[in-house]
Amino acid sequence: MRVMWICNIPVMRKKGTEESRAFGGWMTSLAKLLREHSDIELTICYPQSEVQHFEREKHNGIGFYGFYVPKRTHYDKNVYFILKEIEEKISPDIIHIFGTEFPHSFSAMKLNPYKTLISIQGLMSIYAKHYFIGVPASLAAPVPPIFSGRIFNPIYGDMMALKQRGQYEKATIKRARYITGRTEWDYVCAKNINSKAKYFKCNEVLRESFYNHEWRYEKCEKHSILISQSDYPVKGFHIFLKALIILQRKYSDIQVIVTGAPLQTARCGSGTYADYIKKYIDFYHLGKIITFTGIQDEYQMCQRYLKANVFVMPSLIENSPNSLGEAMIMGTPCVAANVGGINSLLEHGSEGLLYQVDAEYMMAYYIERIFEDQVLAKQLSYNAKNRAKRTHDRERNVKELLKVYSEIAKTIDD
């Protein structure tokens, strides 16, 4: 069976050397597992803006095509013809699109919907609706207060960009005949956009290292918190900071590690989210207890999970974040906002603790419970680890995906 993947990023390095990526690393793991099946011929296609010609390679049994997309957030009719040319070279039995938020996915869907499967990642059209939870009204308004010296709110502009991407996303999903997802939330959202598409549940695999390490209460750094992303409002860092103010009154030794794209690389300047967070941290003197590490590789993230007393996911909306899956499978106790698909991954009170998204006082309370109760921390760790081992079972999830591929291929043949 010839399978053509359409991804948003390069899944592996050029010339086939495998990379431990901070983003999309789970796709590298999945590609490696599929490569072990002799009846699967996999080709991975991804957009690139630096090189204007095809980058065609084949290494370690996997083909690679880099195709030129001048601006990933703008529709370019030429991308369809580029993808059509690649499709004719590959002649795939299945086209598998990972993520729908960029226009090149819409172009790929037009190739042949009858043999195309969409994997729902996030849903930008839905994320945009939740973008301003907990954000001050002055920053969420289209036009800021007259004395601010600005004529347009950058944060509002970021939300509108997300909303625009959501239009391509909905157009892509409306054309789909086959969709795969992982949570009740993405099932409902996908069906609201396209009720006729057939939905398959198929859980993801995680990066390999996270299956091989185990969190221990005795070895973690007490009163330490790990957060995986903070660079834009959807990640909810502004709400976490309110909880942190509550916690620091009791824990003078509290420490927060924030990984992912640092705020310094986010869009800066007056009125931006990065500017708002920086001023908030400075005003409440939180700088000494927060460390922004920047993007971490697979090994570094493993060490972060092992050292943390608790992993916190304060996101305003999520589907099935791999960072939560990674924390759970290693056994790091988790506190998360009960949003999107989170409760399809984690059961409150047994496998982790879930709070109402804008209730920072409940977030602080649940973090404190894990800090104070060693028995609870160990029980959450044990249960979460067992749940995640089932959710992210590598062999079972690959088999499920291959069954989906076979069903679509059989439908085409019939």
N, C-alpha and C positions, 0 to 999 in steps of 0.2 A: 504494500500500500504506500503510495506517495503522498506525503503530507506537507503542505506549505503553510508555515506560520507567518502571520503578519504581526509584528511586535512594535511597541512604541520606542524601544531602545535596543541597542545591540545586546544580544543575550550572552555572547561570548566575545573575546578579543578577536581581532583580525588574525588570520592564519591559524585559527582554531585553538589557540591557547586559552585555557579556561580561566576566567577571572572571578575573583571573589567580589562581587558587586554589592554596593550598599542598596541599590534599587534593582529589582527584577532578578535577584539571585535565585529565587525559587524557580524561575523559568529555566535557568541554567541547570539546576538539579533535575527538573523534569525532562529537559532535553537529553541529559546524560542517561537517565533511566530508559527513555524511549530508544536511545541508540543501542541499548542492549538487546532489543527485539529485532531479530534479523529480517523480519517481514515488514519493517517500517523504514522507509527512505525519507528522512526529514530534511527539509530546506527551511532556513530561517531568513526572513526578509525584514529589513528595518530601515527607517528613514534616516537620512543624513543631510546636513546642510552645508558641510565644508567641501565635499567632493561632488562634482556635478556629473560624474559618469558612474556607470555600474561598477560596483566592486563585487566581482564574482569569484568565490573561492569554495573549495571543498576540502575539509580536513577532519580527520578522526571520524569519518563516516557521516558527517553532517555538511550540507551545502549552505552557503551564505550569499545573500544578495543585499548590498547596500544600495538603496535607490534615493535619488535626489529629491528633496522637498525643500524649496527655498525658505518658506515660513510654515512651521508645523501647525500654527493655529489658523491659517488661512487656506481656503479651498483653492486648489490649483487643478484645473481640468487635465493638465498634462500628466499628473500623477497616475490617473487611471490608465493612460496608454502605456506608461512605464510598467505598471503592475501587470497589464495585459501581456506585454512582451515577456515578462518574467514567467507568467503563468503558462504561456505557450511553450517556453523552454522546458519548464518542469513537468507540465501536464499532470497536475496533482489530482488525486482522488478526493482529497479533503483539503479545504482551505480553512484554517483556524485563526481567527482574529482575536488577539488578546487586548482588551480595552477598546472602548468606542468613542473616547473623548476627543480624538483628533480627526481632521478631515480625511487623512489618508485611509482611515478605516472605512469611511463612507465610500471612497473610491474602490477599495478592495471588495466591499459587499456587492458592488455592481458587477463584479466579474461573473459570478454565478451563485446566486442565493441558494440554489438547490443542493450545492455541495459545500456550503459555508457554515461553519459553527462559530458563534460569538461567545467568548468568555467575558462575563461581566466582572469588571474589577471594581472601580468606584463608579458613581453615576453623577457627573457634573451638574446635570440639570436638577438633580435633587439636592446636591451639596449646596448649590447657590441659595436654596430656600432657607438653609440653616446658617448661613455665613455670618450673620451679625449677632448671634446669641451671645450676650454678655459684653458686646462691644459698645462703648459709649455712643449715645445717639448723635453726638456731634461728628463722630468719625464714620457713622453709618449713613449719614445724609448725603444726597447727591452733591449738594453745594454746602461747604462749611460755613460757619459763622462769618459775617462780613468783615470782622476785624482780624481774621486769621492770616490775611495776606495771600490766600490761595483762592483760585476760582473753581477748583474741582477737587473732590476728595479722592486721594489715591486708593484708599481701602474700598470705597464704593466702586471705583474703576476696576479694581481687581475682581470684585464680585461680578461685575457686568461681563468681564472677559470670561469668567467661569460659565456664566449663563450663556454666552455666545457659543462656547464649546459644547454646551449641552444641546444646542440646536442640531449640530452635526451628529451628536450622540443619538438623539431621538430619531433622526432621519435614518441612521444606520440600523437601529433596533427595529424600526417599523418595517424594514425590508427583510429582516431575518426570518428564516424558517426554523432555525435551531439555535437554542441558547443554553449555555451552561452557567450555573452559579453555585453558591455554597450556603446561602442563608435564606431564611424566610423573608427577610427584608428585600434582598435583590430579586427573589421570586415575585413578590408583590409589585415591586417597581417595574420589572420587566413586563409583567403581564398587563400592567396599567398602560404601558406604551404599546404593546403588541400582544393582544390576547390570543392570537392564532398561532404564534410560534410555539414549538415544542420545547419544553424546558427539561433539562437534565441536571440533576444534582451531582456535582463532582468536586470533592474537596481537593485542596492544593497540597503539594509537598512543600517542605521547608528546605532551607539550605542545610547541607549535610551535617555540618559541625554541631548544630543544635540538638541533634539526636544523641550525641555522644558525651554530653556533659550534664551534670546534675547539681542543682542548687542545694546548699546545706546551711541551715540556720546558724550553726556554730561557726561557719567560715565567712558569713556575710558581714558587711560593715554596718553596724547598728545605726539606726536613725538616718540611713541613706536612701535616697529616692532616685529612681532612674526614669527619665522621660525620653522617648525616642525621636520626637520632632517638635519644633516650636516656631517654624519660620513663617507661618501664615495663619489667619484666624481660625480656620477649620480645625486646627490641631488643639485649640482650646487652652493655650498656655496662659492667656490672660485670666482665665478662670482659676487655673492652678495657682497662680500667684496670690490670689485672694485666700486660698486655702493655706498657702505657705505662711502668710502673715499670722494666721491663727496658730499654726503648728510651732512657729519659732518662739512664741511666747512661753512654751513649755519645754522645748528642746533646744538648748543653747548650742548643741553640737550637731544639729541637723545639717545635712549636706545634700545638694541636688545636682545630679549629673544629667546634662541635656545633650543628646547626640543628634545626628542629622545635620542638614544644611544649617549653618550658623546664621543668626540674625544679621551678622555683619555682611553676609553675602546676599541677603534679601534686599529688595528695593528700598533704598534709604532716602532720607530727606524728610522735610516737615510733613506731618500728616500720615506717614506710612505706618504700617503695623510695627515694623522694627523700631521706628522712632517712638511710638507709643509705649512699647514694652521696655525700651531702654529708660525712658523717663520714669516709668512706674517702678522699675528696679532701683533707680537712683533715689527716688522720693522716699521709698520705704527701706532704704539701706539693705537691700537683699544681695548686693553684688558679691559679698564675701562668702555667701553660702551657696551660690549657683556657679557651676562650671560648665561652659559651653565647649564641648570637645571637637565639634565639627563632625564631618562624616567619618564613620568608623567602618573598618572592614569586618568580615565575618568573624575572624578570631577575636578582634577587639570587642565586638559586641557580645560574644560569648562571655568574655571576662567581665564586662559591665553587668550582665544579668547575674552572674555568679556572686558579684560583690554587693549587689543592691539588697537592701532590706525589703524593699517593695518596688514593684514596677507600676507606674501610674499612666493611664491613658485617658487624658481629659478631653478628647476630641469631641467636637460639636456634632459630628456625624462620621460614621465609618461603615464599611461593609464587613469585610473579614480581614482585618489588618494582620499582616504576617508578624509584625513585632509582638502583638499579643500572643499569637500562636507560639512564637519562639520563647517568650517568657514562660508560657504555660508548660511547654514540653520540657523545659529545663527545671521547672518547679519554682520559679521566682514568684512569690505571692503577688497577686494582681488586684489593683483597684482601678475600675474603669467606669466611664459614663455609660449609662444604659441607653445607647443610641443605635440606630440602624440595625446591623446584623450582629451586634456584640452578644446579645442574649441567646443567639444560636450557637455561640462558641463556648460560653461560660455560664454556669449556673450560680446565681447569687447565693451567698451564704455557705455553699459547699465547695465550689471551685475557685471562687474569688468574691469580691465585693463590688456591687454595682450601685451607683447613685444617680439621682436625677441630674441631668447635664449642667444646669445652672445653679445647683445647690452646693456651693463651695464648702459650706459648713458640714455637709454630709461627707464630702470627699475627705476633708480634714479628719472627721470622726473615724472614718474607716481606715485611713492611714494610721491614725493613733492606735486603733485596735490591734493592728498587725504589729506595730512597734511594741505594744505592751503585753501582748498575749503570745507567748512562744508556742503554746499548744495549738492555738488557732493558726498561726503562721505555718506550722508544720503540716497541719491537716489540709489547709488550702493548697499547699505545695503538692502534697501527695495526690490529692484528687484532681487538681488541674493537670498534673503530669500524665495521669492515666487517661483523662479525657482527651488531651492533645495527642497522645499516642494513637488513639483511635481516629480522631479527626484527620490527622496528618500522616496516617499510615502510608508509607511510600509505595509498597507493592500493591496494596489494595487500590489506592487512588489511581495508579497508572493503569491497572487492569480495568477500572471503571471508565477511564478516558478511552482506552482502546475499544471497549464495548460500544461507547458512543460513536467513535469513528466507524466501526463496523456497521452499526445500525444505519448511519447516514449513507454509507457507501452501498449498503444493500437496498435502501430505498431508491437510490439513483438507478441501480441496476434493474430494479423491478419496474 
